[in-house]
Amino acid sequence: MFYSSISATQTALAAGEVTTVQLVERYLASIGDQRYLNIYVEVFADEALQQAKEQDGRRRAGARLGRLAGIVLSIKDVICYVGHGVSAGSAMLEDFVSPYTATALQRLLDEDAIIIGRTNCDEFAMGSGNENSHYGPTRNAADPARVPGGSSGGAAVSVQARTCLMAVGSSTGGSVRQPASFCGLYGFKPTYGRISRYGLIAYGSSFDQLGLLAHDPTDIALGLEIMAGADNYDATAPNRPVPAYTRAESEGSKRIAYFPDVLNSKKLDGSIRKATEDALQEFRDAGHTVEPVTFDYFDYVVPTYYVLTTAEASSNLSRYDGMRYGYRSPNAATLEETYKQSRSEGFGTEVQRRILLGTFVLSSGYYDAFYGKAQRARRVIQEQLRGILADYDFILMPVSPSQPWPVGEQTDDPVANYLADIYTVLANLAGLPAIAIPTGNAEGSHLPVGYQLMADLWEEEALLAFTRRIKK
Ligand code: GLN
């Protein structure tokens, strides 16, 4: 039997209903039984058991235990953990071992979190279905013929399939909310800068944030409370006080905005439209103010995101040159051949496509037309969203326009695939916090659905408190 929250787990541990070792053994057995889902790139079985044993000893001795004692987590394969492999789902880093630990992960470890393994993901977090991984696709536990979403697909299924309690993922444009929604979980991305990015393998540095996937928003609140805050190794994580997210209460009637254009879009799946409309109706019935608003720039959202993130990716990924670390082609004879062949053999198709796109939009002569313009568009998008959020507490919208698709059936048309990111990339473009909220299975279907709520910068306290308040 598995517990569905941190507090339920810790109550059982304190009552002696279960030991930490037994808990870890159950999760390891669950991993073993569900290998076909391809959730993990690597399982840290011996180490997790060792940590569990050590914690049980401390518990028996009445010694201090951290706030995450007995809590089993997975980490996405883009998070550095000293002495452990980290590959970003790429052949480029298949044999790479982290020389240090990500700040946010260290904070979780300091509270006695037990890390059970690193989860599969799209290569360098580029993708929405976990099909771009060097290790093959992860499968959705609700329907193994379908994708779990991406890029944190393994993270989502690790929680969905009960192989750990909570997962640490990362979001550049939706990689936490979209897989969470495809797998029936809460998935949260904080304000840009709330959590240090030190030790997170870079994709688009002005977008990247760590996030959490769980069954229970209170667990996410605690995880955030521990991970958030300033870090001398990340200048974009400011010295702002970290609220006690787990204690924040949400009261009174809230003002919730939605975009009718989104609900009327022909591209929106019917059951997702229904889940979104039902949520709006429930909020009206509960006495909240629910009002339509307009956003003028939907047509520019996906192009802006893909110009800026590919530009940043082309720069970030230039470090994988076959010389310093990562894959080096054995077939190269000269320095230039080493660069070319290592990168051609080490990176997959999607990553290469994005490096080429990013190099193009940054090249002289095109820089102003593409990169400069996209930066201005990003500012305009952020200003309009923040204008709405000056009048409303939250914006409610779908997470994805489509349901999880069958593995292998994503189209070969990258533009069509990119367009499906439209509702999630908004929060990343504007740096806003957002959370995917599951609402159960779609009517008459075995596939989960949900919606998302977005809040103004640094309003994760209100966002998480409201999410906890409305949890059924
Ligand atoms: N699907 C989006 C992309 O491919 C978002 C990925 C992410 O958030 N890491 O860029």
Residues whose N, C-alpha, C, O or C-beta is under 5 A from the ligand:
A	BS01	LIG	A125 M126 G127 S128 S151 S170 S171 T172 G173 G174 S175 D421
